[in-house]
Amino acid sequence: MTLGVSRELSLLAFNARVLSEASNKKRPLLDRFRFLGIVASNIDEFYGVRVAGIQDQQAAGVRTPGPDGRTPDVQLALIREATSLLTESAQGSWGSLIEELHSAGLPLRTWGDLDAAEQSILTERFTREIFPVLTPLTVDAGQPFPLISSLSLSIAIRLRAEGGQENELARVKVPTILGRIVQFGNGDWILLEDLILAHVDLLFPGREIVDAHLFRVTRDADLDTVEEEADDLLEAIEEGLRQRRFGSVVRLEARADMPDDLLKMLMMGLEISQSEVQVAEGLLDLTVALQVANLPRPELRAPRWQPVTPARIAASASTDSSSGDMFTVISEGDLLVHHPYDSFEASVDQLFAQAADDPDVLSIRSTLYRTGATSSIPAHLIRAAHAGKEVVVLVEVKARFDEAANIEWARRLEEAGAHVVYGVMGLKTHCKATLIARREGSSVRRYVHLSTGNYNPKTARGYTDLGLFTTNELIANDVGVLFNFLTGGTRASTYSRILVAPDHLRGEIKERIERLAEQARVGAATAITIKVNALIDPEMIQVLDRAAEAGVSIDLIVRGMCGLLPDPARHATRLRIRSVIGDYLEHSRIYRFAGPEGVELFAGSADLMERNLDRRVEVLFPLDEGEVRRKVDEILAALLADTSNAWELQPDGAWERLADTGISSFETLRQVALAASQA
């Protein structure tokens, strides 16, 4: 059997590309810490979701190969080997970056290298600020092994009572509420766990501290909520969130210097085997790098880009209001915004704010997938509901790791009088859509916003996403039908302009690719450009592979996982696959099909993954207007010309970094946005 590309190994390869940015000397020092922290956080999620799922298969006795031709046992062995190499590289990056930080006047100190005066200052601070929030827990006949929450850093302590023979086990959690960085002196800092370890004897007076070592647990993070059996979906999700903190253990991290007998005590208490143990030759929990990245030294970070207000929005501002009139702007023609180059606050947020306050707005319908705990968008919808407008909101409470925030917003929206629905049974609603009905004279006009990204101002500053504002009647009709499906459960047999999963999207994409392949076989010039976060759907891999073999020129911009490999023997140079990793997280999805009949352009929320095509409500929306199409072509051209941040997938599955000739798509698109705002 020929083995395919492993989804899991492809995801780890993506993280290796991200990690390389931590060593990129062209980036300012604190920005490189940010990339290291992102990788550490990604690996945590990888274990909590992907590895946990494969371990469940293994425990269930699954021996059949997956789509990549590997059994769960083989997959886990390969994953452990790859993550070992990745974490080893991450530890090396941490060491190098810490040395540079020391040279920059921000030295990381250890308790052992502090002088007596410094130790005295920190001891007083420990007693005043840290000691009161620490909770020592001892394991004995009356106190069973404590429930240790996922991803919490802990200290395992062996104790001996005065005159005692047996060693007792105790655990102290390193409190997350205080942060890991304790600053003192003139730029010096020490890790919180180092400070606690230096004073651990104060927590156990009268007992001898035999030794104390750090460890960390990762638990299964997937929520197993059976919707058909859940009388109250919100309650079921909330219960799942409580269980997530204490799901089954998938990884125990410990330092190499932890004694074997202490490690065995932890393994017994956590009920795991040696295969779940990951030994670190360095610092545990490198997500601390994200906190280091925020140290107050702005000269060690790249200047923060200030998103611009698109010229049409700026021109619509009046003397009464500095904010643009979004209804006027949209009614004059389609508008495409590209975040974070274009301002989310001046466009998307302004539309919701204006709709909430405009007395002519009759109704607002919107989907909320990842809003964030402090998003302004739900607040505008609440205000609109209070004002008596009809507000219908689909809140996806199954959005992984955003469930708690979404549940809170759902309840607040309902209390305000909004009609809240929680999606379609058995499907996640991942599309990003808003439909606003506004009275204008004797008629009602509908305003539409469709996006590749979430209604979340925080991610809009760090993710690249496209948003289309339009009053196109065909699109408005389609979005109206979509909302009727989401709220009423009645599926449309067809849509005029948008492509919707799970009903039609897979077939629509496949049909377009196969049509271009047929045209290429008879000599027509055909081309496909697709930009997605992931390409791992077996059918889409196959159809693209055959299209390249048939003669279609294909450019794929795949940020993360990719299951398709270029084959020079069959594809010649027609199949080119690249990944762009840099200043922002490439998040927009763009589909461009070019043939003898012309060019079709779509953007939307769907990646080429089975879950997006078959198990989610997704939307690809057409980009028809001339200026909108020109802007998207400009974006694709910038990404395909990038040499500073681009990697190219090789026939053997390795990603090779392009020779840097100084062309950065991020800088190109910043300049494009700046010039457009001043036009």
LINZI-V492467 format. One record per pair of residues at least 6 apart in sequence whose ideal C-beta (glycine too) atoms are under 7 Angstrom apart, sorted by the first residue. I is the first residue (numbers start at 0). GAP is how many residues later the second one is. D is the distance in whole Angstrom. If there is no record, write none. Layout:
I/GAP/D  I/GAP/D
This chain:
0/68/5  2/65/6  2/66/4  2/67/6  3/63/6  3/64/4  3/65/6  3/559/6  4/63/6  4/558/4  4/560/7  4/648/6  5/62/5  5/64/6  5/69/7  5/72/7  6/61/7  6/529/5  6/554/6  6/556/7  7/42/6  7/67/6  7/71/5  8/69/6  8/73/6  9/551/4  9/552/6  9/553/7  10/35/6  10/549/6  10/550/5  11/70/5  11/71/6  11/74/6  12/642/6  13/546/4  13/547/7  14/24/5  14/27/5  14/28/7  14/71/6  15/70/6  16/562/6  16/564/5  16/630/6  16/638/6  17/17/6  17/20/6  17/21/5  17/563/6  18/16/7  18/17/7  18/20/5  18/67/7  18/70/6  18/71/6  18/74/6  20/6/6  20/11/7  20/14/4  20/560/6  21/10/5  21/13/5  21/14/4  21/71/4  21/75/7  22/70/6  23/8/7  27/272/5  27/273/5  27/274/5  28/68/7  28/71/5  28/72/6  28/75/6  28/271/5  29/263/5  29/265/6  29/267/7  29/270/4  29/271/5  30/262/7  30/270/6  30/271/6  31/65/6  32/64/6  32/256/4  32/259/5  32/260/4  33/256/6  33/259/4  35/54/6  35/57/5  35/58/6  35/61/7  35/250/6  35/253/4  36/249/7  36/250/5  36/252/4  36/253/3  36/256/6  38/51/6  39/50/6  39/246/4  39/247/4  39/249/6  40/246/5  42/40/7  43/107/6  43/174/6  43/243/7  46/171/5  46/203/5  46/204/5  47/102/7  47/170/6  47/171/7  47/172/7  47/173/3  47/202/7  48/172/5  48/173/6  50/28/6  50/199/5  51/168/4  51/169/7  51/170/6  51/198/5  52/169/7  53/18/5  53/21/5  53/22/6  54/21/7  54/195/6  56/15/4  57/14/4  57/15/6  57/18/7  61/10/5  62/8/6  64/6/5  65/9/7  66/471/6  86/193/7  87/193/7  89/196/6  90/189/7  90/190/6  90/191/4  90/192/7  93/188/6  93/189/6  93/192/6  93/195/7  94/187/7  97/10/5  100/7/7  101/6/7  103/196/6  104/82/5  105/81/5  105/83/7  105/189/6  105/191/7  106/81/6  107/81/6  108/79/5  108/80/7  108/81/5  109/80/7  109/84/6  110/79/7  110/83/5  110/84/7  110/87/4  117/67/7  120/63/6  121/62/6  121/68/7  121/73/6  122/76/7  125/69/6  125/73/5  129/48/7  129/65/7  129/66/7  130/71/7  132/42/5  132/44/7  132/45/7  133/38/6  133/41/7  133/62/7  133/69/6  134/38/7  135/34/6  135/36/5  135/67/4  135/68/6  136/6/7  136/9/5  136/33/6  136/34/5  137/30/6  137/32/5  138/6/5  138/29/7  138/30/4  138/31/7  138/130/7  139/28/6  144/124/4  145/25/6  146/99/5  147/6/6  147/69/5  148/96/4  148/97/7  149/67/6  149/68/6  149/69/4  149/71/7  149/94/7  149/95/6  149/97/7  150/65/7  150/67/6  151/21/6  151/24/7  152/21/4  152/40/6  152/61/6  152/63/5  152/131/6  152/132/5  153/17/5  153/18/7  153/19/5  153/20/7  153/61/6  153/62/7  154/16/7  154/17/5  154/19/7  154/38/7  154/41/7  154/42/7  154/45/7  154/57/5  154/59/6  155/13/7  155/15/6  155/57/5  155/59/5  155/106/6  155/110/6  156/13/4  156/15/7  156/43/6  156/52/6  156/55/4  157/9/5  157/11/6  157/52/4  157/53/5  157/104/6  158/8/7  158/9/5  158/11/6  158/45/6  158/48/5  158/49/7  158/50/7  158/51/7  159/7/6  159/47/7  159/48/4  159/50/6  160/46/6  161/44/7  166/43/6  168/96/5  169/34/7  171/24/7  171/28/7  171/31/6  173/18/6  173/19/5  173/22/6  177/14/6  178/13/7  178/112/6  179/11/6  179/12/5  179/108/4  179/111/6  180/8/5  180/110/5  180/111/7  181/7/6  181/8/5  181/10/6  181/13/6  182/6/5  192/21/6  196/15/6  199/9/6  199/12/5  200/8/5  210/48/7  210/51/7  212/41/7  212/42/6  212/45/4  212/49/6  213/41/6  213/70/5  214/37/6  214/38/6  214/39/5  214/51/6  215/37/4  215/68/5  215/69/6  216/32/6  216/35/6  216/53/7  217/32/5  217/33/4  218/27/7  218/28/4  218/29/6  218/30/6  218/31/6  219/27/4  219/28/5  219/30/6  220/23/6  220/26/7  222/14/7  222/17/4  222/21/6  224/11/5  224/12/6  224/15/5  226/6/6  226/198/6  226/199/6  229/6/4  232/164/7  232/189/5  233/163/6  233/173/6  233/176/7  236/160/5  236/161/7  236/166/5  236/170/6  237/169/6  240/162/6  240/163/6  248/21/5  248/23/5  248/27/6  249/26/6  250/25/6  250/27/6  251/14/6  251/15/7  251/18/6  251/20/6  251/24/6  251/25/5  251/26/7  252/25/5  252/27/6  252/31/5  253/9/6  253/23/7  253/25/6  254/25/6  254/29/6  255/23/5  255/24/7  255/25/5  266/10/7  304/35/7  304/365/6  306/33/5  306/34/6  306/35/6  306/36/4  306/37/7  307/33/7  307/34/6  307/35/6  307/365/5  307/366/6  307/369/4  308/34/5  308/37/4  308/368/6  309/25/7  309/27/6  309/32/5  309/37/7  309/366/7  309/367/6  310/365/6  310/366/5  310/368/5  311/17/5  311/23/6  312/11/4  312/16/6  312/33/6  312/34/6  313/10/6  313/363/7  315/8/4  315/9/4  315/12/5  315/13/5  316/6/6  316/7/5  322/27/5  323/22/7  323/26/6  325/24/5  325/25/4  325/28/5  326/27/7  326/111/7  326/120/7  328/6/6  329/117/5  329/139/5  329/140/7  329/141/6  330/140/6  332/292/6  333/134/7  333/135/7  333/136/5  333/138/7  333/291/4  333/294/5  334/134/4  335/130/6  335/132/6  335/292/4  335/295/5  336/10/5  336/130/5  337/128/6  337/297/6  337/335/7  338/114/7  338/121/5  338/125/7  338/126/5  338/128/7  339/120/6  339/121/5  339/122/7  339/124/7  339/244/6  340/328/5  340/329/6  340/332/4  341/331/6  343/113/5  343/116/4  344/112/7  346/120/7  347/101/7  347/107/7  347/119/6  348/27/6  348/28/7  348/108/6  350/98/6  351/25/5  351/28/4  351/29/7  352/27/5  354/6/5  354/9/6  354/29/6  354/81/5  355/24/4  355/27/4  355/28/4  355/31/7  357/80/7  359/78/5  359/79/5  359/80/7  360/28/6  360/75/6  360/77/5  361/27/7  361/28/7  361/75/5  361/76/7  361/77/6  361/82/7  362/26/6  362/27/4  362/74/5  363/17/6  363/20/6  363/25/6  363/27/5  363/70/7  363/72/5  364/27/4  364/69/7  364/70/5  364/118/5  365/15/7  365/27/6  365/68/4  366/27/5  366/62/6  366/64/6  366/65/6  366/66/5  367/10/7  367/25/6  367/26/7  367/27/5  367/28/7  367/38/7  367/41/7  367/87/6  368/27/5  368/30/5  368/60/7  368/61/6  368/63/7  368/85/5  369/29/5  369/32/5  369/84/4  369/86/5  370/6/6  370/7/6  370/34/6  370/35/7  370/38/6  370/83/7  370/84/6  370/85/6  371/33/6  371/84/5  371/86/5  372/32/5  374/80/7  374/81/6  374/82/6  375/81/6  376/78/4  377/31/4  377/35/6  380/10/5  380/12/6  380/32/6  380/37/6  381/30/6  381/31/6  381/34/4  383/7/5  384/6/4  384/28/7  384/31/4  384/32/4  384/33/4  385/30/6  390/27/4  390/28/7  391/27/5  391/91/7  391/95/6  392/20/5  392/25/5  392/27/5  393/27/5  393/29/6  393/35/6  393/92/5  394/11/5  394/14/6  394/15/4  394/25/6  394/27/6  395/10/6  395/27/6  395/32/6  395/33/5  396/6/6  396/9/5  396/10/6  396/13/7  396/25/5  397/30/5  398/7/6  409/10/5  412/7/5  413/6/5  420/65/7  420/66/5  422/6/4  423/62/6  423/65/7  423/193/6  426/75/7  426/188/6  426/189/6  426/190/5  427/187/7  427/188/5  428/57/6  428/188/4  429/175/5  429/182/7  429/186/4  429/187/6  429/188/5  430/174/5  430/186/6  430/187/5  430/188/4  431/18/7  431/19/4  431/21/7  431/22/6  431/23/7  431/173/6  432/17/5  432/46/6  432/49/7  432/186/6  433/14/7  433/15/4  434/11/6  434/13/6  434/41/7  434/44/5  434/45/6  434/48/6  435/10/7  435/11/4  436/7/5  436/9/5  437/6/7  437/7/5  437/9/6  444/26/6  445/25/7  445/30/4  446/24/6  447/22/5  447/27/6  447/28/5  447/31/5  448/18/6  448/20/5  449/18/5  449/169/6  449/171/4  450/14/6  450/15/7  450/16/4  451/13/5  451/14/5  451/135/7  451/136/4  451/137/5  451/151/5  451/152/6  451/153/6  452/6/7  452/7/7  452/10/6  452/12/3  452/134/6  461/122/6  461/123/6  462/121/6  462/122/5  462/124/4  463/120/5  463/122/5  463/123/6  463/124/5  464/122/5  464/123/5  465/122/5  465/137/5  467/153/6  467/155/7  473/22/5  473/23/5  474/22/5  474/23/7  474/146/7  476/19/6  477/17/5  477/18/6  477/19/6  477/20/5  480/11/5  480/14/7  481/18/6  481/137/7  483/6/6  484/6/6  484/7/6  485/131/7  490/12/6  496/125/5  497/121/5  497/122/7  497/123/5  498/6/5  498/9/5  498/103/7  498/121/4  499/119/6  500/105/6  500/111/6  500/112/5  500/115/6  500/116/7  500/117/4  501/111/7  501/112/5  501/113/7  501/114/7  504/101/6  504/108/6  504/113/6  504/115/6  505/107/4  505/108/7  509/29/7  509/33/5  511/81/5  511/88/7  512/15/7  512/30/5  512/31/6  512/34/5  513/29/6  515/10/4  515/12/6  515/31/6  515/36/5  515/77/6  515/79/5  516/29/6  516/30/4  516/33/4  516/35/6  518/7/5  518/76/5  518/77/6  519/6/5  519/30/5  519/31/4  519/32/5  520/29/5  520/30/6  523/71/6  523/72/5  525/26/5  525/27/7  525/68/6  525/69/5  526/25/7  526/26/4  526/67/4  527/19/7  527/24/6  527/26/5  527/64/7  527/65/6  528/26/5  528/63/4  528/107/6  529/26/5  529/61/5  530/26/4  530/57/7  530/58/6  530/59/4  530/105/7  530/108/7  531/26/6  531/57/5  531/75/5  531/76/5  532/26/5  532/27/5  532/54/7  532/74/5  533/24/7  533/26/5  533/27/4  533/73/5  533/74/7  533/75/5  534/6/7  534/21/7  534/23/5  534/27/5  534/28/6  534/29/6  534/73/4  535/25/5  535/27/4  535/73/5  536/71/5  536/72/6  536/73/5  536/76/6  539/68/4  540/22/5  540/23/5  543/10/6  543/20/6  544/19/6  546/7/6  547/6/5  547/23/4  547/26/5  547/27/4  548/21/5  548/22/6  550/23/7  551/22/7  552/21/5  553/20/6  553/21/5  554/21/5  554/85/6  555/21/5  556/21/6  556/23/6  556/82/5  557/19/6  557/21/6  558/20/6  558/27/5  561/15/6  561/87/6  563/13/7  564/84/7  564/86/6  564/88/6  565/9/4  565/11/6  565/83/7  565/85/6  566/84/6  567/83/6  576/71/7  576/72/4  577/68/5  577/69/6  577/70/5  578/68/5  578/76/6  579/6/5  579/59/6  579/62/6  579/65/5  579/66/5  579/85/6  580/64/6  580/66/7  581/63/4  581/82/7  581/84/5  582/83/4  583/82/6  587/15/6  588/14/6  588/15/6  588/16/7  588/17/6  588/18/6  589/13/5  589/42/6  589/46/7  590/11/4  590/29/6  591/7/7  591/9/5  591/44/7  592/7/5  600/21/7  600/22/4  600/28/6  600/31/6  601/18/4  601/19/6  601/20/6  601/21/7  602/17/7  602/18/6  602/20/6  603/14/7  603/15/5  603/16/4  603/17/6  604/13/5  604/14/6  605/6/4  605/7/7  605/12/4  605/14/6  611/6/5  622/6/6  622/9/6  633/38/6  634/34/7  637/27/4  637/30/4  637/31/5  638/26/5  640/22/6  641/21/6  641/22/6  641/23/4  642/15/5  642/16/7  642/17/5  642/18/4  642/20/5  643/16/5  643/18/6  643/19/6  643/20/4  644/19/6  644/20/7  644/21/7  645/12/5  646/8/4  646/9/7  646/10/5  646/11/7  647/8/5  647/10/6  648/6/6  649/6/5
